[in-house]
Amino acid sequence: MSIGLGVYGGFSRGAADNWAAENGMPVLGKILAQPRKIMIAGTSIDAGYNTAYPSGNQQGYKCAPVRRLRDAIRARGFYAQDEFFAGTMGYTTAASFQSFDPRFANGAGWEYQGISGATWSLLQNSTTTTPFTYTPDDLTQTFTVWVRSVSGTGSVTVSCGAATKTVDISKTPTDFIAITLGESDGVALAQNTYSVARVSGTIQVVACWARNARLPAYQLLNCSSSGARMQHIANANDLARPFYFPEQILTAGDEYWIAMGPNDWRDNATPVESLPTYRTNMAAIGSRRGANGIKTRVIIPARTSIAAASIANQDLYNAAIREVAASMGAPVFDFKDRWGEHAEALAAGFMNPDPDYFHPNWRGAGDISQVYAALTLAA
């Protein structure tokens, strides 16, 4: 195939763009977004619940939309990592979370500590000095863990091979501190295993993040949880909720994706959150992110078939989501626009069969990841 740019006026950028467009190729004028951190605050859908159906959720994180977003970005020629977890993602024991995500290996004494039912849980240890470990799938040399002491004092040791750091905590009980182990501490880029051990006090861990800090990458931070609701990330009176302040990790230019809704509007939610309160909470979240230069993006999950009352609520809440998002300048993607109603998505093979009314299967999670990749890479 001859380039033949002369017919477009020579070797100008415009000529190259015209030729590329005519031949079905990307034009130079389409600028791709820069690598950045993206935190996804979603429900069990984004956590990956039932994406491994019908085999259960063992190693389900590998089928989840965020892991497959990582793969989709890599398939497009860019680098991405998702070596991150927050709390236990709604799993109500450390053992069940380990089954879902075996990068995490539990140690004696570390256990689930719920903050609001099965949502926004922490890992807690008040009895042993046995560590839990985290072994990322990727090569990494930098590891950060966010911890606090229930009494405000205590100490924690973070290790990777011979590299060890012990930190004494002296903070108010609601404050988390970040402990980072990296190259300056003697950690080399490798298939590393990181360990976190209580030394003293009642220690709670909110999140862990491993990465290759030298390589520009899309860092995907899945802060989703089974049962998550808008009020769980907007309650200013409970600073212990994991990542009530995403600014602990996100900075200007990063993105915060809100993928809430199903646990708020379903008719058997307890307690049911009023629509005005829901609007207020969502607006407060967007305002805090905007004040710190963090871009908010809103995802409206796939439709459900749980009950007529819930479907009516779903329409009301989704309309409110769009209105609030528009008021704060946040882009919205609604999976109804792609998959249609629940019956259509089910017939297309994207959803698990009833009585699972909410969760996409592995194929649906894969399609979600393709949408997410397009949103991530767009300038």
C-alpha positions in Angstrom: 0.0 0.0 0.0 1.4 3.3 -1.0 1.3 6.2 1.5 0.7 8.7 -1.2 0.6 11.7 1.1 1.3 14.1 -1.7 -2.4 14.1 -2.7 -3.2 15.5 0.7 -0.7 18.4 0.5 2.6 16.9 1.5 4.0 15.6 4.8 2.0 17.8 7.1 0.3 16.6 10.2 -3.0 17.3 8.6 -2.1 15.2 5.5 -1.0 12.3 7.8 -4.3 12.6 9.7 -6.4 12.6 6.4 -4.5 9.5 5.1 -4.8 7.7 8.4 -8.6 8.4 8.6 -9.1 7.2 5.0 -7.3 3.9 5.8 -9.0 3.3 9.1 -6.1 4.1 11.3 -5.8 6.4 14.4 -5.1 10.0 13.5 -2.3 12.0 15.1 -4.7 14.5 16.4 -6.2 11.9 18.8 -4.2 12.4 21.9 -4.3 9.6 24.4 -4.6 10.2 28.1 -1.6 10.2 30.4 -0.9 7.3 32.8 -2.5 8.1 36.1 -4.0 6.5 39.2 -7.7 5.5 38.9 -9.6 4.5 42.1 -12.8 2.6 41.5 -15.3 2.9 44.3 -17.9 0.3 43.4 -20.1 -2.5 44.6 -19.7 -6.3 44.4 -20.0 -5.9 40.7 -16.6 -4.2 40.4 -15.2 -6.2 43.2 -15.8 -9.2 40.9 -18.4 -11.1 42.9 -19.7 -14.1 40.9 -17.6 -13.4 37.8 -16.2 -16.8 38.3 -19.7 -18.4 38.4 -20.5 -21.3 38.5 -17.2 -22.3 40.2 -17.8 -19.9 43.0 -15.5 -17.0 43.8 -12.2 -18.8 44.3 -9.5 -16.6 42.7 -12.4 -14.4 41.5 -10.2 -11.3 41.4 -8.7 -12.7 38.1 -12.1 -12.5 36.4 -13.2 -9.2 37.9 -13.7 -6.1 35.7 -10.7 -4.2 37.1 -8.2 -7.1 36.5 -9.5 -7.4 33.0 -9.3 -3.6 32.6 -5.6 -4.1 33.3 -5.3 -6.7 30.6 -7.3 -4.6 28.1 -5.0 -1.6 28.6 -2.0 -3.8 28.1 -3.5 -5.3 25.0 -3.6 -1.7 23.6 0.1 -1.3 24.1 0.2 0.5 27.4 1.2 -0.6 30.9 -1.1 -1.0 33.8 -1.0 -2.5 37.3 -3.8 -3.4 39.7 -1.8 -4.7 42.7 -4.0 -3.2 45.3 -6.7 -4.2 47.8 -8.8 -2.3 50.3 -10.1 -3.9 53.5 -11.5 -7.3 52.6 -13.8 -6.1 49.7 -16.8 -7.1 51.7 -15.8 -10.6 52.5 -16.6 -11.3 56.1 -13.6 -13.4 57.0 -10.0 -13.1 56.2 -10.0 -16.7 55.0 -12.8 -16.0 52.4 -11.0 -12.9 51.2 -7.8 -15.0 50.8 -9.8 -17.5 48.7 -11.1 -14.7 46.5 -7.7 -13.1 46.2 -4.8 -15.4 47.1 -2.2 -12.7 46.5 -3.2 -12.1 50.1 -2.1 -14.8 52.5 -3.5 -14.5 56.0 -1.5 -14.9 59.2 -2.7 -16.0 62.6 -4.4 -13.2 64.5 -5.4 -11.1 61.4 -9.2 -11.1 61.0 -12.0 -9.2 59.4 -13.2 -6.2 61.3 -16.5 -4.8 59.9 -17.3 -1.1 60.1 -20.8 -1.2 58.6 -22.1 -4.7 58.3 -20.2 -6.5 55.5 -19.0 -3.3 53.9 -15.8 -1.3 54.1 -14.1 -3.8 56.4 -10.6 -3.7 57.8 -8.0 -6.3 58.7 -7.3 -6.2 62.5 -4.8 -7.9 64.8 -4.6 -7.3 68.6 -3.1 -10.6 69.7 -0.1 -11.9 67.6 3.0 -10.7 65.8 2.4 -13.1 62.9 2.4 -11.3 59.6 0.1 -11.5 56.7 1.7 -11.4 53.3 0.9 -9.9 49.9 2.6 -11.4 46.7 1.7 -9.3 43.6 1.4 -11.0 40.3 3.6 -8.3 38.7 7.2 -7.3 39.3 7.3 -4.5 41.9 9.7 -2.8 44.2 7.5 -0.4 46.1 4.8 -1.3 48.7 2.6 1.0 50.8 0.3 -0.1 53.6 -2.2 2.2 55.3 -2.6 1.4 59.1 -3.9 2.8 62.3 -3.9 1.9 66.0 -7.3 1.6 67.7 -5.9 3.2 70.8 -3.8 5.7 68.9 -0.5 4.1 69.8 1.2 0.9 68.6 3.8 -0.3 66.1 4.0 -2.2 62.8 6.8 -3.9 60.9 6.7 -4.0 57.1 9.2 -6.3 55.4 10.4 -7.6 52.0 13.2 -10.1 52.3 16.0 -8.4 54.2 14.4 -4.9 53.9 12.5 -4.1 57.0 10.9 -1.0 58.5 9.3 -0.8 61.9 7.1 2.3 62.5 5.7 3.5 65.8 2.2 4.9 65.6 1.3 7.9 67.6 -1.9 9.3 66.0 -5.5 9.9 67.0 -7.5 6.6 66.6 -9.3 7.7 63.4 -6.1 8.6 61.5 -4.4 6.2 59.2 -0.7 6.5 58.3 1.0 5.3 55.2 4.1 3.1 55.5 6.1 2.7 52.3 8.9 0.2 51.6 10.9 0.8 48.4 14.2 0.9 46.6 15.8 3.3 49.2 15.1 0.6 51.8 16.8 -2.1 49.7 13.9 -3.6 47.8 14.8 -4.6 44.2 12.4 -5.0 41.3 11.3 -8.7 41.5 8.4 -11.0 42.1 8.4 -9.9 45.7 6.4 -10.9 48.8 5.7 -8.2 51.3 4.7 -8.9 54.9 2.9 -6.7 57.5 3.2 -7.6 61.2 1.7 -6.2 64.3 4.4 -5.4 67.0 2.1 -3.8 69.6 -1.3 -2.3 70.0 -4.5 -3.2 68.2 -3.5 -2.6 64.6 -6.0 -2.1 61.7 -5.0 -2.2 58.0 -7.1 -0.4 55.5 -5.3 -1.0 52.2 -2.1 -2.3 50.5 -0.6 -1.2 47.2 2.3 -2.7 45.4 3.8 -1.2 42.2 6.7 -0.6 40.0 7.4 3.0 40.9 9.9 3.5 38.1 7.6 2.7 35.3 4.9 5.1 34.2 1.7 3.0 34.3 -2.0 3.2 34.8 -2.4 2.3 38.4 -5.8 0.7 39.0 -7.0 0.9 42.6 -10.0 -1.3 43.2 -11.7 0.1 46.3 -15.0 -1.7 45.7 -16.9 -3.7 48.3 -19.8 -6.0 48.4 -22.8 -4.1 49.8 -21.2 -0.7 49.2 -23.5 2.3 49.2 -23.0 6.0 48.6 -23.4 6.9 52.3 -20.4 4.6 53.0 -18.0 6.9 51.1 -19.7 10.2 52.1 -20.1 9.9 55.9 -17.9 12.6 57.3 -18.6 11.5 60.9 -16.8 8.2 60.5 -13.2 8.8 59.3 -12.5 5.1 59.9 -14.3 4.1 56.7 -11.6 3.1 54.3 -10.7 5.8 51.9 -13.3 8.3 53.0 -10.4 10.5 52.1 -9.1 9.1 48.7 -6.7 12.0 48.8 -4.5 9.8 51.0 -3.4 8.2 47.7 -4.9 10.2 44.8 -3.4 13.6 43.7 -4.4 16.2 41.1 -4.9 14.7 37.7 -5.9 11.3 39.0 -9.5 9.9 38.7 -12.1 8.7 41.2 -14.8 6.5 39.6 -18.1 6.2 41.5 -19.9 3.0 40.5 -22.6 3.0 43.2 -26.4 2.6 43.1 -27.7 -1.0 43.3 -27.3 -1.3 47.1 -28.9 2.2 47.6 -32.1 1.9 45.6 -33.0 -1.8 46.0 -36.2 -2.1 48.1 -34.7 -4.5 50.6 -31.8 -2.2 51.5 -31.4 -1.6 55.2 -31.7 1.3 56.0 -33.2 2.7 52.8 -31.4 5.9 52.0 -33.7 8.7 50.9 -33.2 10.1 47.4 -32.4 13.6 48.8 -29.8 12.2 51.1 -28.3 10.2 48.2 -28.1 13.3 46.1 -26.4 15.2 49.0 -23.9 12.5 49.6 -22.9 12.2 45.9 -22.5 15.9 45.6 -20.3 16.1 48.6 -18.1 13.3 47.3 -17.7 15.1 43.9 -17.0 18.4 45.7 -14.2 17.0 47.8 -12.5 15.4 44.8 -12.9 18.5 42.7 -11.3 20.7 45.4 -8.2 18.6 45.1 -8.0 18.5 41.3 -9.2 14.8 41.2 -11.5 14.1 38.3 -14.7 12.2 39.2 -16.3 9.8 36.7 -19.7 8.1 37.2 -20.6 4.6 36.2 -24.2 3.5 36.3 -24.2 -0.3 36.6 -26.2 -2.8 34.6 -29.9 -3.1 35.1 -31.4 -5.6 37.6 -34.6 -7.7 37.6 -34.9 -8.1 41.4 -38.5 -6.7 41.8 -40.8 -4.2 40.4 -40.4 -1.8 43.3 -36.6 -1.9 43.0 -36.8 -1.3 39.2 -38.9 1.8 39.9 -36.4 3.0 42.5 -33.6 2.2 40.0 -35.0 4.6 37.5 -35.4 7.3 40.1 -31.9 7.0 41.5 -30.3 6.7 38.1 -32.0 9.9 37.0 -30.7 11.6 40.2 -27.1 10.2 39.5 -27.2 11.8 36.1 -28.5 15.2 37.4 -25.9 15.4 40.2 -23.1 14.3 37.9 -24.1 17.0 35.4 -24.1 19.6 38.2 -20.5 18.8 39.0 -19.2 18.3 35.5 -18.6 14.5 35.9 -18.9 12.3 32.8 -21.4 9.4 33.0 -21.5 6.0 31.4 -24.7 4.0 31.8 -24.5 0.3 31.0 -28.2 0.4 30.1 -27.1 2.3 27.0 -24.8 -0.7 26.0 -26.6 -3.7 27.4 -30.3 -2.6 27.5 -32.6 -3.9 30.1 -31.7 -6.8 32.4 -33.6 -9.3 30.1 -31.6 -8.2 27.1 -28.3 -8.4 29.0 -29.1 -11.8 30.3 -30.1 -13.0 26.8 -26.8 -11.6 25.5 -24.9 -13.8 28.0 -23.6 -10.9 30.1 -25.4 -11.6 33.4 -25.6 -14.5 35.8 -28.9 -16.3 35.8 -31.5 -15.6 38.5 -31.7 -15.7 41.4 -28.5 -13.6 41.0 -30.2 -10.4 39.9 -27.2 -8.1 40.0 -23.9 -9.5 38.9 -22.4 -9.8 35.5 -20.7 -13.2 34.7 -17.1 -13.5 33.4 -18.3 -12.5 29.9 -20.1 -9.4 31.2 -17.0 -8.5 33.3 -14.9 -8.7 30.2 -17.3 -6.4 28.3 -17.2 -4.0 31.3 -13.4 -4.0 31.1 -13.5 -3.0 27.4 -15.7 0.0 28.2 -13.5 0.9 31.1 -10.4 0.7 28.9 -11.9 3.0 26.3 -12.8 5.5 29.1 -9.3 5.2 30.6 -7.4 5.8 27.4 -9.5 8.7 26.1 -7.9 12.1 26.4 
